[in-house]
Amino acid sequence: MIFLELGNVGIARTAVGVLRIIDWFLMSPVLFDHLERRGIHVYLWVLNEEKHFDRAFSLGAHGVMTDYPSKLKTYLERKHK
């Protein structure tokens, strides 16, 4: 889920709602399964926290781009032990 603060202006709340719908669709396990069955590799950009790495790999992402490659390396090493 995208983490945004809710604004007190109507348009800000609308934008958050739209982003949640987009997030729900693009991060759907059904979509990842569909792409996997067709041989399409999925890479997610830019994930920087372990909870986001967990979500990406649990959905079936083949890889992620990050601003913190050493953090991702440590995460992957710990998960593959």
N, C-alpha and C positions, 0 to 999 in steps of 0.2 A: 504494500500500500504506500502511496506517496504521502509523505509526512509534511503537511503544510499547516500553518496557523490559519484558523478561520478569521476572516476579516469582518469588520462591523459594517461594511458597505455591501449592499446587495450584490453588486457585480463581482466583488471578491468571493462571496460565497458561491455564486454561480460558477466561477472559474474553478474553484476547488471541486465542485460537484462534477463538472465536465472532466477534470483530470482524473477523478476517481473512476469514472466510467471507462475512460481510455485505459487506465491502469488495469482495471478488471478484465477488459477485453484482451489487451496485449500480454498480460501475465497469466492467462488462462491455461490450466493444465491441458485442456482440450486442444488449444492452439499448438502448444508444444508437442503433444502427441501427433497431431495432424502433420506438422512439419517433419517430425522424426520419421514417420512412416514413408514420407516422400524423399527421405535422404537429405533433407535440408538441415545444415548445421546452424545452430542459434548461438550468437555471441551477444552479450549484453554490455552496454556502455553506460556509463561510468559508475561503477559500484565501489564504494569505499569503506563499507562497514561489514563486519562479519555476519550480522543478521541478514544483510542483503545478499552476501555470498551464499549463505544457507538457502535462502529462498530461490535464488537463481539455479543453483545446482539441484535442489529438490524438484524443481520443475522440469529439469532436463537440459539446461543450458550446457553447451559444449565448452564455453569459456566466457570470461568476463574481461573487460578493460577496466583498469583502475588507475587512480592517481598515486596509489601506494603499492607498487609491485612487491616490496618486501613483506608487507602485511598479508597480501594474497598468498605469497610463497609460504609463509609461516602457517597460514590457515590450511592450505592444501597439504602440507607436510603433516600437520596434526591430524587431519581427517583421514589420511591414507595410512596411518600406523595401525 
